[in-house]
Amino acid sequence: MEAESGGSIQSLEVSGSEYSGAGSNNTMSGKKNQTNKIKTDLGDLTPVRWDKVVIVQVSVQGFREMMSQAKDLMEDAKLLYEHTVLSRLASEYGGQEILSHSRSGLFVIAFASEFHAAKWCLSLQLSLVYAAWNDKLLKQFDDMREVSVTTNGKTKKNMLLYRGFRVRMVIHTADPDINPELSLSEAVKWTKTVSEYAHGGQIVLSDNVWDRLKEQLVQLGNPVVEDLGGHAVLGDEVLLMLLLPRDLELRRFPSLKSPHQLSLGMRDAPSAHKPVTMVFTFIEGARPLVRCHAEELADRIKTLCMVARELLRKHNGYECQELQGDFMLAFFTPASAILWCGEFQVRIRQKFREWDRENENQELRFSMSMGIETGVPASVSPHKTSGRADYFGNIVNQTARIAKAAHGGQVLIGGDAWSAYCAAQPSQQIISKADKIKDIPGSTVFQFKAHGYYSFKGISKPIGLIEAIPVDVQSKTLSLDLMTLIRGHAPKAKRIEDAALANQAKTVVPDVPSELVRLSHGGEQPNNSIRETEFDFNLSWDDSIFVFEDIDEEDGDMEDEGQGRGLAVCGSVALAMRNSTLNHSRLMAQLRSSRRDDSFTSQRNSANATRTEDMDRV
């Protein structure tokens, strides 16, 4: 038998007893299968002999419970579901059913490419919504009930989100570097595990699938992509991604039912309903090093990116974007942002001392400037190609400006962030001059320094700037370091003299302590994530969901930003528009693998979903 895949015809080995193609269960009856079945956690699997095998596991939420309560009606629904799953599977997508359990609504499908697997899943989700389901079933079960929403944008639209079976789909590529039978068995085990985390109506991708699909989103019809965060799957840290058809983009889900969520997903990031503390970081001093030391420079930047993500996990920060070592981040509190910046600056210095001791190239030095500001974004939405939370509004431009005003190694705090920090009464301890500075785990020592008020292009009001100077208490030259840091550079912006400042409207900045301050890590985080503020999951499925007014997300000009909502620039554009010091093709090629190499952005325990269900056991 032959099937199409990726424009080529590939030979398939299938079992006549198990094969159930579109329209026939006896396509190969009478031919004795010569291929041994593969034992898996879901049962015996029919092997396929392709250069690449992409597995899709499809299962129905609440299937066995509904089957036990309405068997006769569900028999017809099951036949409709099986026809919807299998029709056009081979002819249009080159897919092959390799395992099924009709009594639990579970299928395992093999494809020869990630593209065809994703294309089929997107099409299937839409087909299931518009299938000819029995009206009695739609009214009897919550897991089949019709759900639609009315948008409140420029034109009101009624959008159908759910109707019929809630089907979860998980896509994963089998490992091509190990024994084929073991590879398929491990892939099925992986998809089974992640299916137990997923909710009906989701398409969940593994990171290896996402790496291949992210360059093919246009060909897939520009589906919605959303970062689901890092999770522990069979002992490995894995980034999971959500894929949805554009017509179903308003579907919302509780957190994945993962027992170990290791980093924040897009909807776990700070919402746009309350103030968010943004951080931008920019690499300084790398331009002269690019031409002669591109590979070594890229290696060092990758190492520091891993450190940055390790600290994000510690301080509950969210990575919005990273471009060639420059970061855009979001934090729930100013204290968390200050701690992350301070500890990162200390770790950068320690890393360079370590590289110096190893007699590596001591001329290969650069630093990072950092800016912190707090404000309410105009909106937040998934980035169109990364699926990560992307923020829009004045706060983005303002934070980027503050970071650009900082010198390499400096952390500058905007006046609004400093006011919010002081008002929150963070856990801190004043260190008097007579006290000896000790290294106490779980804390960072800072010297804060007021620099006055500065004007920035595109921002109407003067901004007060405070420098946060982290103290490396492990340094052997601590006293000298303190004197050098405190005599640091003034910000690279236009300072407003006191006489001119008296006639301008401004935010009054609280006093800055002259003593050293020990700021403790941790503390309770506010319940202000996107998921927690967009709507209440306790609503019944009959209730309509309020959808906020559409936001114009066209890329704005940073120079004119700040004058109105329509000109709000998003964070990814702010990062990209910066005149990067690392704009060099060789370095960019070296850095392409730095995105989430071996670490994830932040640590949190998975929130308990309000509606939780165990996957139907086979």
C-alpha positions in Angstrom: 0.0 0.0 0.0 1.2 3.6 -0.7 0.4 6.9 0.8 1.3 10.5 0.0 3.5 12.5 2.3 5.4 15.8 1.8 5.1 15.5 -2.0 6.6 12.0 -2.3 5.2 8.5 -2.3 6.4 6.4 0.6 5.9 2.7 1.2 3.9 1.8 4.3 3.8 -1.5 6.2 0.4 -2.0 7.9 -1.6 -4.8 9.4 -4.8 -5.8 7.6 -6.6 -6.7 10.9 -5.9 -3.2 12.4 -6.1 -1.0 9.3 -9.4 1.0 9.1 -9.0 3.5 6.3 -11.7 6.0 5.2 -14.7 4.0 4.2 -13.5 0.4 4.8 -12.2 -1.9 7.5 -11.3 -4.7 5.2 -9.0 -3.0 2.7 -6.2 -5.6 3.1 -8.2 -8.6 4.5 -7.0 -12.0 3.4 -3.3 -11.0 3.4 -1.4 -12.3 6.3 0.5 -9.6 8.0 4.3 -10.4 8.1 5.2 -7.4 10.3 5.5 -7.9 14.0 3.5 -5.6 16.2 5.3 -3.1 18.5 4.3 -3.3 22.2 3.4 0.1 23.6 1.7 1.5 26.7 -1.5 1.8 24.7 -1.4 -1.7 23.2 0.1 -3.3 20.0 1.1 -0.8 17.4 1.4 -1.3 13.7 4.9 -0.2 12.6 5.6 2.2 9.8 9.0 2.2 8.0 9.6 5.9 7.2 12.7 8.0 7.5 10.7 10.2 9.9 7.6 9.4 11.9 5.5 12.0 13.5 2.9 10.7 16.0 -0.5 12.2 16.7 -2.5 10.9 19.6 -6.2 11.8 19.5 -8.6 11.2 22.4 -12.0 12.4 23.5 -12.6 14.2 26.8 -15.1 12.4 29.0 -15.8 9.7 26.4 -16.3 6.6 28.6 -18.5 8.5 31.0 -20.8 9.7 28.2 -20.8 6.2 26.7 -22.0 4.7 29.9 -24.8 7.2 30.3 -26.2 7.3 26.8 -24.9 4.2 25.0 -27.4 4.2 22.0 -26.9 7.9 21.1 -23.2 7.6 21.7 -22.8 4.7 19.3 -24.0 6.9 16.5 -21.8 9.8 17.7 -18.8 7.4 17.8 -19.4 6.4 14.2 -19.6 10.1 13.2 -16.4 10.8 15.1 -14.5 7.9 13.6 -15.6 8.9 10.1 -14.5 12.5 10.8 -11.1 11.4 12.1 -10.3 8.9 9.3 -11.9 10.6 6.2 -9.3 12.2 4.0 -6.5 11.1 6.4 -4.5 9.2 3.9 -5.6 10.8 0.7 -5.0 14.5 1.7 -2.5 14.3 4.6 -0.5 11.1 4.0 -1.5 9.9 7.5 -1.9 6.3 8.7 -3.8 4.9 11.6 -1.4 2.7 13.5 -3.4 2.1 16.7 -7.0 2.6 17.9 -9.4 1.8 20.7 -12.9 2.4 19.6 -14.3 1.9 23.1 -12.4 4.9 24.4 -12.3 7.2 21.3 -8.5 7.0 21.1 -6.5 6.9 17.9 -2.8 7.0 17.2 -1.9 8.4 13.7 1.4 8.4 12.0 2.6 11.1 9.5 5.8 11.6 7.6 6.1 15.3 8.4 5.2 17.7 11.2 3.5 20.0 8.7 1.0 17.3 7.5 0.3 16.3 11.1 -0.4 19.9 12.2 -2.4 20.6 9.1 -4.6 17.5 9.7 -5.1 18.4 13.4 -6.2 22.0 12.6 -8.6 20.8 10.0 -10.0 18.1 12.3 -10.7 20.6 15.1 -12.8 22.7 12.8 -14.5 19.6 11.2 -15.5 18.4 14.7 -17.2 21.7 15.5 -19.4 21.6 12.4 -20.1 17.9 12.3 -23.7 16.6 12.4 -23.9 15.9 16.2 -27.2 14.7 17.7 -29.0 17.7 19.4 -30.0 15.5 22.4 -26.3 14.7 23.1 -25.3 18.4 22.7 -27.8 19.3 25.4 -27.2 16.3 27.7 -23.4 16.5 28.3 -21.3 19.5 29.2 -18.4 17.9 27.3 -20.5 18.2 24.1 -22.4 21.4 24.7 -22.3 24.2 22.2 -20.4 27.3 23.3 -20.2 30.5 21.3 -19.0 34.0 22.2 -19.9 37.5 20.9 -17.0 39.8 20.4 -17.4 43.5 21.3 -15.0 45.0 18.7 -15.8 47.4 15.9 -18.2 44.8 14.4 -20.0 42.3 16.7 -19.5 38.7 15.7 -20.8 35.5 17.0 -18.0 32.9 17.1 -18.7 29.2 17.6 -16.0 27.7 19.8 -17.2 24.3 20.9 -19.8 21.9 19.6 -19.7 18.1 20.0 -16.8 16.0 21.3 -13.9 17.9 23.0 -10.9 16.2 21.4 -7.4 16.7 22.6 -4.5 16.1 20.1 -0.8 15.8 20.9 1.9 15.8 18.3 5.4 14.5 18.8 8.2 13.4 16.5 9.8 10.0 17.1 13.5 9.9 17.7 15.2 9.0 14.4 18.5 8.2 16.0 17.5 5.1 18.0 16.0 1.7 17.1 12.8 2.3 15.0 10.6 0.0 17.2 11.9 1.6 20.4 11.5 5.0 18.9 7.8 4.5 18.1 7.2 2.9 21.5 8.8 5.9 23.3 6.9 8.4 21.1 3.6 6.8 22.0 4.5 6.8 25.7 5.3 10.5 25.4 2.1 11.4 23.6 0.1 9.3 26.1 1.7 11.2 29.0 1.1 14.7 27.6 -2.5 13.7 26.6 -3.2 13.2 30.3 -2.1 16.8 30.8 -4.2 18.3 28.0 -7.8 19.5 27.8 -10.3 18.7 25.2 -10.1 21.1 22.2 -6.3 21.6 22.5 -3.6 20.8 20.0 -0.4 20.4 22.0 3.0 20.3 20.3 6.3 19.0 21.6 9.3 21.3 21.3 10.8 19.2 18.5 7.6 19.6 16.5 7.5 23.3 17.2 11.1 23.8 16.0 10.0 22.5 12.6 6.6 24.2 12.4 7.5 27.8 13.4 8.9 28.6 10.0 5.7 27.2 8.3 3.0 29.1 10.0 1.9 31.0 6.9 1.5 27.7 4.9 -0.6 26.4 7.8 -3.0 29.3 7.5 -1.5 31.5 10.3 -2.9 29.5 13.2 -2.8 30.8 16.8 0.3 29.7 18.7 0.6 30.0 22.4 3.5 29.1 24.8 2.3 26.6 27.4 5.5 26.8 29.4 8.1 24.2 30.3 7.0 20.9 31.9 8.6 17.7 33.2 7.7 14.9 30.8 9.1 11.5 31.5 12.0 13.1 33.4 12.9 15.7 30.7 12.2 19.4 30.7 10.1 20.1 27.6 8.6 23.3 26.2 5.0 22.6 25.2 3.1 24.8 22.6 -0.6 25.2 21.8 -1.8 25.3 18.3 -5.4 26.4 17.3 -7.2 27.3 14.1 -7.6 31.0 13.7 -11.4 30.6 13.7 -11.2 29.1 17.2 -8.7 31.6 18.7 -11.0 32.6 21.5 -10.9 29.2 23.1 -9.6 29.4 26.6 -8.3 26.6 28.8 -7.2 26.0 32.4 -3.6 25.3 33.1 -2.4 21.9 31.8 -2.8 19.1 34.3 0.9 18.7 34.5 2.3 17.6 37.9 5.5 19.6 37.3 5.3 22.9 35.4 8.8 24.3 35.3 8.3 27.7 33.7 5.5 30.1 33.1 3.3 29.8 30.0 1.9 32.7 28.1 -1.3 32.8 30.2 0.7 32.6 33.4 2.4 35.9 32.6 1.3 39.1 34.2 -2.0 40.4 32.8 -2.6 43.9 31.3 -5.4 44.6 33.9 -3.0 45.8 36.6 0.5 47.3 36.7 3.3 45.1 35.3 7.0 45.6 35.9 8.9 45.4 32.6 12.6 44.8 32.2 14.7 45.3 29.1 18.4 44.2 28.9 20.8 45.2 26.1 24.3 43.9 25.5 27.0 46.7 25.5 30.5 46.5 24.1 30.2 43.6 21.8 30.4 45.3 18.4 34.2 45.3 18.2 34.3 41.6 19.1 32.0 40.4 16.4 34.3 40.3 13.4 37.1 38.3 15.0 35.5 36.4 17.8 31.9 35.6 16.6 31.9 32.0 17.7 33.4 32.6 21.2 31.2 35.6 21.7 28.1 33.6 20.8 29.1 30.8 23.2 29.4 33.4 26.1 26.1 35.0 25.3 24.4 31.5 25.2 25.9 30.8 28.6 24.6 34.1 30.1 21.2 33.5 28.5 21.1 30.2 30.4 22.0 32.0 33.6 19.3 34.6 32.9 16.6 31.9 32.5 17.7 30.1 35.6 17.2 33.3 37.6 13.8 34.0 35.9 12.7 30.7 37.3 13.9 31.7 40.8 12.3 35.1 40.7 9.0 34.2 39.0 9.7 36.3 35.9 8.4 35.8 32.4 10.5 35.9 29.2 8.6 37.8 26.5 11.3 37.8 23.9 15.0 37.3 23.5 16.9 38.5 20.5 20.7 37.9 20.2 21.1 38.1 24.0 18.8 41.1 24.5 15.8 40.3 26.7 12.3 41.7 27.2 10.8 40.4 30.5 7.7 40.9 32.6 7.5 40.6 36.4 4.6 40.7 38.8 6.4 43.0 41.3 9.2 45.6 41.1 11.0 43.8 43.9 11.3 40.6 41.8 12.6 42.6 38.8 15.2 44.4 40.9 16.3 41.2 42.5 16.6 39.5 39.1 18.6 42.3 37.6 20.9 42.6 40.6 21.6 38.9 40.9 22.1 38.6 37.1 24.6 41.5 37.1 26.5 39.8 40.0 26.5 36.5 38.1 27.8 38.1 34.9 30.8 39.5 36.9 31.4 36.1 38.5 31.2 34.4 35.1 33.8 36.7 33.6 36.1 36.1 36.6 35.7 32.4 36.0 36.5 32.7 32.3 39.6 34.8 33.3 40.8 32.1 35.7 40.5 29.5 32.9 42.9 31.6 30.8 40.2 32.2 28.1 40.4 35.2 25.9 40.5 38.1 28.5 39.9 40.7 25.7 36.5 39.1 25.1 34.5 41.3 27.5 31.1 42.9 27.3 28.4 44.0 29.7 24.7 44.4 29.9 22.6 47.5 30.6 19.2 47.0 32.2 16.1 49.1 32.7 13.1 48.6 35.0 9.7 50.4 34.9 6.2 49.7 36.1 2.9 50.6 34.4 -0.3 49.2 33.0 0.0 47.9 29.4 -2.6 48.8 26.8 -3.0 45.1 26.0 -1.2 41.8 25.9 -1.6 39.0 23.4 0.4 35.9 22.1 3.2 36.9 19.7 2.2 35.8 16.2 5.2 33.6 15.7 6.6 32.8 19.1 3.3 32.3 21.0 4.8 34.2 24.0 3.1 37.1 25.8 3.8 40.3 23.9 2.9 43.6 25.6 1.7 46.8 24.0 1.6 50.4 25.3 3.6 53.2 26.8 5.2 51.0 29.4 7.1 49.1 26.7 8.7 52.2 25.1 9.4 53.8 28.4 11.2 50.7 29.8 13.3 50.3 26.6 14.3 54.0 26.8 15.5 53.6 30.4 17.5 50.5 29.5 19.2 52.3 26.6 20.1 55.2 29.0 22.0 52.8 31.3 25.7 52.0 30.8 26.9 48.5 30.6 26.7 46.9 34.0 24.1 49.5 35.2 20.5 48.8 36.4 18.3 51.9 36.2 14.9 51.9 37.8 12.2 54.3 36.5 10.3 56.5 39.0 7.0 54.6 38.7 8.8 51.3 39.4 10.6 52.9 42.4 7.3 54.3 43.8 5.6 50.9 43.4 8.6 49.2 45.0 8.5 51.6 48.1 4.7 51.3 48.4 4.8 47.5 48.4 7.1 47.5 51.5 9.3 44.7 50.3 11.2 42.5 52.7 14.4 44.4 53.2 17.0 45.2 55.9 19.0 48.4 56.2 22.7 47.7 56.7 24.5 50.4 58.8 28.1 51.4 58.0 29.3 49.6 61.2 27.8 46.3 60.1 29.9 43.8 58.3 28.4 42.8 54.9 27.7 39.1 55.1 26.7 36.6 52.4 23.3 35.5 53.5 21.6 32.9 51.1 18.2 34.1 49.8 19.1 37.8 49.7 21.0 40.4 47.6 22.6 43.5 48.9 22.0 46.8 47.0 23.2 50.4 47.1 20.5 52.6 45.6 21.5 55.9 44.1 19.2 58.7 42.8 20.2 60.3 39.5 17.5 63.0 39.2 15.0 63.5 36.5 15.6 62.9 32.7 13.7 63.6 29.5 13.2 61.0 26.8 12.1 61.3 23.2 8.5 60.2 22.8 7.7 60.5 26.5 6.0 63.6 27.7 6.8 63.7 31.4 10.2 63.7 33.1 11.2 60.3 34.5 13.1 60.0 37.8 15.9 57.5 37.6 17.3 55.5 40.5 20.3 53.2 40.0 20.3 49.8 41.8 23.9 48.8 42.4 24.1 45.1 43.4 27.0 44.2 45.8 29.0 41.1 45.1 29.6 40.1 48.7 31.8 37.2 47.5 34.3 39.5 45.7 37.8 39.7 47.2 37.9 43.4 46.3 34.5 44.2 47.9 35.5 47.7 49.3 37.1 48.8 46.1 34.2 47.5 44.1 31.7 49.5 46.2 33.7 52.7 45.7 33.9 52.1 42.0 30.2 51.3 41.6 29.0 54.2 43.6 31.1 56.7 41.6 29.4 55.2 38.4 28.4 57.0 35.3 25.4 59.3 35.0 22.6 57.9 32.7 23.0 58.4 28.9 20.0 60.8 28.7 19.2 64.5 29.0 19.1 65.5 32.6 16.5 68.2 33.6 17.9 70.9 35.8 16.1 71.7 39.0 15.1 75.2 37.8 13.4 73.8 34.7 12.0 70.9 36.6 10.0 73.1 38.9 7.6 74.1 36.1 7.0 70.6 34.7 4.4 68.0 35.7 6.2 64.9 37.1 5.8 61.8 39.3 7.4 62.5 42.6 10.0 59.9 43.4 10.2 58.7 47.0 13.4 59.2 48.9 16.3 56.8 48.2 18.1 55.3 51.3 21.7 56.2 51.6 22.6 53.0 53.4 23.1 49.6 51.9 19.9 47.5 51.7 19.6 43.7 51.9 16.6 42.7 49.8 15.2 39.2 50.5 14.2 36.8 47.7 10.8 35.3 47.4 7.5 36.5 48.9 3.9 36.0 47.9 3.1 36.8 44.3 -0.2 38.6 43.4 -2.9 36.7 41.6 -2.7 38.8 38.4 -1.9 36.3 35.6 -3.6 36.6 32.3 -5.4 33.3 32.9 -6.8 34.5 36.3 -8.0 37.8 35.0 -9.4 37.1 31.5 -12.5 35.1 32.7 -13.8 32.9 35.4 -13.5 29.1 34.6 -16.4 28.5 37.1 -18.8 29.9 34.5 -21.0 27.2 33.0 -20.5 26.6 29.4 -23.9 28.2 28.7 -22.7 31.5 29.9 -21.3 33.9 27.3 -17.8 35.1 27.7 -17.1 38.8 27.6 -14.4 39.6 25.0 -12.6 42.9 25.3 -12.6 45.4 22.5 -10.2 44.7 19.7 -6.8 46.3 20.0 -5.0 47.8 17.0 -1.8 45.8 17.0 0.0 47.4 14.1 3.6 48.0 14.6 4.0 51.6 15.8 6.9 54.0 15.7 8.8 54.2 18.9 9.6 57.8 18.4 5.9 58.8 18.4 4.7 56.2 20.9 3.1 57.4 24.0 0.5 59.8 22.5 -2.4 57.4 22.0 -3.7 53.9 22.2 -3.6 53.4 18.4 0.2 54.0 18.3 1.0 51.5 21.1 4.2 49.6 20.2 4.6 46.0 21.2 7.6 44.7 23.1 8.9 42.5 20.3 9.0 45.5 18.0 10.7 47.6 20.6 13.4 44.9 21.0 13.9 44.5 17.2 13.9 48.2 16.5 16.8 48.8 18.8 20.1 49.4 16.9 21.6 46.1 18.0 25.3 46.0 18.6 25.3 42.4 17.5 23.9 42.8 14.0 26.3 40.4 12.2 25.3 37.4 10.1 28.0 35.0 11.6 27.0 35.8 15.1 23.3 35.5 14.4 23.8 32.1 13.0 25.7 31.1 16.2 22.9 32.5 18.4 20.0 30.8 16.7 20.2 27.9 19.0 20.3 30.0 22.2 16.5 30.2 22.6 15.8 28.0 25.6 18.9 25.8 25.0 19.0 23.9 28.3 17.0 26.0 30.7 13.5 27.4 31.1 12.4 30.8 32.2 10.9 30.4 35.6 9.7 28.0 38.2 6.2 27.5 39.4 3.9 24.7 40.5 1.1 24.0 38.0 -2.2 25.7 39.1 -5.0 23.3 39.9 -7.5 23.5 37.1 -11.1 24.2 38.2 -12.4 21.5 35.9 -10.1 18.5 36.0 -10.5 15.1 34.5 -8.3 12.2 34.2 -7.7 10.9 30.7 -9.9 8.0 29.8 -7.9 4.9 30.6 -7.7 2.2 28.0 
